[in-house]
């Protein structure tokens, strides 16, 4: 995704490019779900499931969960 399309508070999933061509069941793991806490021109900072701090993540490896209520529920 483009940095400008991601907002603080968005629920996202991290899927690195190498998994996009692999087994579909490996794409979405609970630990790859998170909430955007901040961003800058280069990175999106995401607090991933089970972590207390945020991690810098490349925006092109993030996908929003707006249309995935089943995954959003796992973040609560």
N, C-alpha and C positions, 0 to 999 in steps of 0.2 A: 504494500500500500504506500501511497505517498504520505509524507509527514503531515502535510496540510489537511489530509482527510481524517487523521486520527486526533481525537480530543482527549483531554484529561478526563478520567472517569470511564472511558470506553472499556468494555470487556472484550478481550482479545484472546486469540490463540496463536501460539508461536509454531510455525511450520517451516523449517529450513528447506531451502530449495532441493537438497538431495533427497528429501523424503517425498517430494511431490511426484517422483517417478517410481516410488517403491510401493510396498504393500500398504493398502488403504488403512488397515487396522493400526498401523504404526503412526499415522498422521496426527491423530488427536489423543494426547495423553493428559491425564488430569494435571500433572505438574507443568504442562505447557499452557495451561489456562491462566489468565491474569487480568489485572486492572491497570490501566495507564495512570501513572502518578505524575509524570512530567514529560517534557520533550524539549529538544533543541533542534538546530538545523540538521544535525547528523543522526541522532539517536532518539528513540522512544524509550522512556524508562517505565518498566513494567514490574509490578509486584506480583510474582507468580504464586500460584496455589501452594500453600505450605511455607512460604518464606515471609520474613518480616521486613526485609529491605527490598529495594527495587534494583533491577538489572538493566543495563543499557542493551537495547536490542535494535537491530537494523529494521527500519520500517518495511522493507520489502519482504521480511519474514513474518509479518504480522497480518492477521485477518480478523475483522470484527465479528462478534457473535450476535449481532442484532437480529438475525433470522434463525438463531439456534437456541431457543429457550431451554432445551435439554442440557446444553453445555453451560449456560448461564447459571442454572440451578446448582451446578457443581462448585461454583465459586462462592456460594453462600454458606 
